[in-house]
Structure formats: structure tokens, C-alpha cells
Amino acid sequence: MKSKLLIYIFIAASVIATSCSEKIDLKLDDTYTRLVVDANITTEHKYQTVKLSLTSNYFSNSASPVVSGADVTISNGDTTMVLIENPSGSGIYQTLTPVKLPYEKKYTLKIGNVTIDDVTKEYESSCFMRQTMTMDSITYEKFEPSHMQAGQYGVDPNATYYKINGWGQDSPIPGDYYLWEYYINDTLKTDTISECIFTDDLLVNGNYIPGLTMFLINANPGDTVKVGTYSINKEFYDFITSLMLETAWNAGPMSGPPSNIKGNINNGALGFFRATDVTFVSVGIKE
């Protein structure tokens, strides 16, 4: 009797295990095609750039189609800049020459002559460029993690790291938002939002920031570390916070259903138009 019971249990477990491995093909409906805008203009003396593309199906293995032949302008009330596609057919639009833009101005992006599903559309967005904080300096501290710290920070316990600390005065005007990036030997190391640091000034408004630990970096003596401090507005702060909640900060099964993140482009477009002041400060790593 006992042996029969064991056989029944084994058969039931096998059926359950087999049923759990059943292949399910999900069929997702297509949605309508939308414009995607990636636009970040700054006070750096450079070619100011706007990138245009189209949405594609979730399971598509191809790169998103670019938008070529659009009319793109950026204005601030004093001047209007016409951006040209460079190179042709790339969906990348740039100012004719490098230009340094003034802060404390409202910038308006206009995009025209975009044809989607045989319909020609126009888009517009505005963003106020606020002056950013100027860091007095950055310093570094050598950091050799223990195995426990390596697990905590997700770093190699056999490598040498440096903590990068920032010093600077926050504006007494409330409502500032900041984003920080860093470079090593002029190579950007924070090329995704998840690697950047962004915050508001709620806890430090009008105060001096004395050595905020900003980054933990893997560098070598002789390297030059440069940190950029970018002004961002609340709209963009909320945008990248939502982006992180959908990706790196996602709580897995406990999260809500995924959704597209609302940007600041009208007429149903996705993405964001950002106008940001930026200042840089550097330090050389020594022995």
C-alpha cells in the first residue's frame, strides 16, 4: 500500500512538472507608430543635437526606424536656429556650427514635415534652462573594498576604487534639480541614466555642500576625472525617475504593469526635450 502511494505521488509530481513547462506563445497587438525625440541642448560650445526616430514593435529585432527629412528649429525668443540632418538619412539633426547657448532662457523646439502612416505631423516642446550649481572642487579617497563591501557595492574586491566627493554652494532659490555625470580622461563613463546621479535640493537648499560622495569609480594614478553638474527641471526629474522605476528600480512581480513614460513633446510623441546649463570641475588621481 505504501509503495503504491509513493508511485501515485511520483506520477502526480511528474504531471505537474510537465504542465508547468508548457510553452505559451504570446500574441501582442500592434499599436500606432509614434515619433521618438531625444533632444538635449546645453551651455557647452558644441553642435546642439536632436535625434528623431519612430517606435517599433516590442519583439522587433531591428533598430528603430530613423526620421529623415524633417524640419527642425530651436528658438529662445532672441534667435532661431535651424538644424540640418547630418549625415543625411541618419535622423540626427545639428546646428550649422558649434554654439554656446545662454542660460535663464526658455527654449522652444519645433519639428515639422514628419510623415507617419501617410499623415504629415508637427510637434513642439518648450523647456526653461535654469543656471546650475558650480562645484568649487572635487576630491577623491582611495577605497579598497572588503569582500562584504564588494558584495554591497557590486564591485571587484581585488580592484582599487576611488570615492569622488563634490564641494559646492547650492542656490538660495528653491526648486533646483541636478544631474551629475563623470568622465575619465575625457571618456564619458555615465552613458546611461542608471549610472548618473540626480536629485532635488530639498534637503540642501541654499546651503554649502561639503564633500558629497557622488561616484565610486575604478581609476588609476595618472587618470583625470571630470564631473559635470547639469541643471534639470522637475519635468525631467520626474521623467527619469519614472524611467528608473520601469527598469533598474523595478520591483519585479510586485510592480504595476509597464507603460510608456510621458515626456514633454506634444501631439503624442515620446521622449524629452531638455535644455540644461552645465559646469565642469576636474581632479587628477595621484599615487
N, C-alpha and C positions, 0 to 999 in steps of 0.2 A: 504493500500500500504506500509506504514511504517512497519507494523508488518510482512508482507511478506519479506521485505528486511532484517529485523533482523533474520528471520528464515533462509534465504539463507546464510547470513553471518555465522550463527551458524553452519549450515551444512558444509560449506566450511572449517571453522576452525577445525571441528571435523575430516574431511577427511585429512587435512594437519597434524594434530596432530597424527592421526593413522599411516599415511605414514611415519612420522619421527621416529616411534618406531619399524619399520620393522627390524627383526632380519637378520643379514648378517653373514654367515659362511665364514671365510677366509681360503683358502687353500694355504698354503705356501709350495713351493717345498723344498725338502731336498737338502742340499749341501754336499760336500765331507767331510769326517772326518779329523780333523787336531789335531796335538799334541798341548797341552797347557802346558807351562813351567812357574812355579813360583819358582824363584831362587834368594835368597838374601844372599850373604856371607858378613861377616863383620870382623872388627878387634876385636870383642868380643871373649873371650875364651869360646867357646861353640862348640856343634856339628853343623857344617855347613850343611845346608839342601837344597835339591832340591825336589820340588813336581811336579809330572808328571800326567797329565790326558788327556782325549780326549774331543773334542767338542761333544755336543748333540743337538737334535732338540730344537728350541725355545720354543715350548709348552710342552716339556717333563717335567713330574713331578718327575722324578727320578734324583738322584745325577749323576753327570758326571762320566763316567767310568774312573777308575784309570789305569795307565800303570804300569804293573808289569813285572819284569824280564829284565829290560833294563840295559845296561852297561853305567855307568855314571862316568866321571872323571873331575877333575878341576886341571889345572896346571897354574904356573906363570913363567915358564922359568927356575926356580931353582928346584922345586919339583912338583910331580904329585900325587894328592890324589885320591884314588879310593873310591867311595861312595857305600855303600851297602843299600839294601832295608830293612828298619826297621820301623815297623814289616813287615814280609813277606806278600805280597799281598796288601800292603797299598798304593803303589805308592809314598811313602816318602823315599828319599834316603839321607843318612847321612854319614859323615866321621866316620872312625872307632873309633876315640877318639876325645874329645874336642880339638880344635886347635885355636890359635890366629894368624890371618893372617896379614902379613906386608902390609902397605900402600905404595903408589907410585910404584905399580906393575900392570902389565897387566895380567888379569886372563882370561883363556880360558876354557869354559865349552864344553864338548863333550858328546853327548848322542847317543848310538848305540843300535842295536838289538830291535828296536821298529817296530812292525808289525801292519800296518794299511791297512785294506781291502786287506789282503793277500800279501802285499808288505812290505818288511823289509827296514826301512829307517834309516839314520843317520842325526844328527843335530849338529850344532856348533854355538857358540856365544862367543864374547870377550867383556871385559869391563875393563877400566883402573880405579884403585882405587886411588883416589886423597885424600890427607890429608885434614881433616876437620878443622873447627874452634874450638878452645877450649874456651868455655864460662868461664869468670872469676867467675861469680856467677849468681844466680837468686834471685830475691826478690819478695815479694808479697804485695799487697794492698787489704784491705778489701773492698768489693763492695756490697752494699745493693741496688738493683735496684728499681727505682720507677716503677709505672705501665707502664709509657711510655717507659722507658728503657727496661723493661721486654719484651714488645712487639717488641722493636727494636732488642734486642739480642736473643729473643726466649727463655727466661728463666723464672723461677718461681719468681714472685715478693715477695713471702713470705720466700724465701730461702736466705741464705748468701753465697756469692761467693767471690773469690779472683782473682785478676788480677796477673798473673805471668809475671814478667819482666826479660829480659835477658841482661847481660852485657858481651861484648867480643870484641876482635880485629879481624877484617877481614884481610885476607892475601892481601899483595900489588899486588900479581899476579892476573890479571883479569880473569874472566871466571869461578868463583866459583858458585856452586849451592848448596843449603842447604835444608834439610827437618828436621822438629822438631816433636818429639813425647813427651808425658809425661806419667808418672806413678804416682799413689797414693798408697803408702805402697806396692811398687813393683808390683802392678797390672796395666797392660797397659790399658790406657783409650782411646787411639787414635788407635783403632784396624782397622780402615778403612781410606782410603786415604782422604775422605772428612773431617775427624776430625783432620788431620795433617795440618801443615803449611809448605809450600815450596816456595822458592823464589830464584832469582839470586842475584848477588852482584852489579848489575849495578849502583845503587844509593849510595852504601856504600863502594865500592871497596877501600881497603887499609885504611879505617877509623875505629875509635873505635865506637862501637855500645853502646850507653849509655841508657840502660833501655828500650829496645824494648818490648812492650806489646805483649806477644806471645799467651797466653791462658787465657780464663775466665773459672775458674773451680769451681766446687761445692765440698768443702772440709770442714774439721772440725779441730779445735785446737787439736794438737797431731799427726795429719797426717804428713807424709813425702812426699814431692813432688819431683820427679826426672825428669829432662828434658834431652833427648838425642838429640844431634846435629849430623846429618848424612850428609856426603858428597855425592852428587849425580852428575851425569854428565848431559850434555844438552839433550842427547837422552832420559834419564829417565824423566827429567823435561818436555820435550815435550810430552812424553808418558802419564804422569799422568795429564797434562793439557788437553790433548785430551780426556782422560777418564772422567775428570770432566765436560767437555763440552758436553759429551754424556749423562751425568747423572745429578748430582746436579746443574750444571750451564746451563742445557738445557733450551732453550728459548721457549719450547713448540711448538705450531704450526708454529712459526716463524723460527724454526731451520731447518737445512737441513735434508735429510734422514739419519737415523742411519747407522753406518758402523762399522766393526771390526777395532780395533786400532792396528796400526803397531808397533810391538815390535822390538827386536834386535836378534831374533833367525832366522837362515836361513832355507831353504827348506820348506817354507810355514807354519812353526809353529807359534802359537800365544803365547803371554806372554812376559816376560822380564827376562834377567839375569843381576842382579845388584851386583856390588862389591863396598862396602861402608865403609869408616872409620867412627867411631862413638866415641864421648866422652860424658860423663855424668856429671851433676852437680845437687846437691840436696839442699833442704831447708826444715826446719821443721816449720810447722804452729803453732804459739803460740797464747795464749789468747790475 
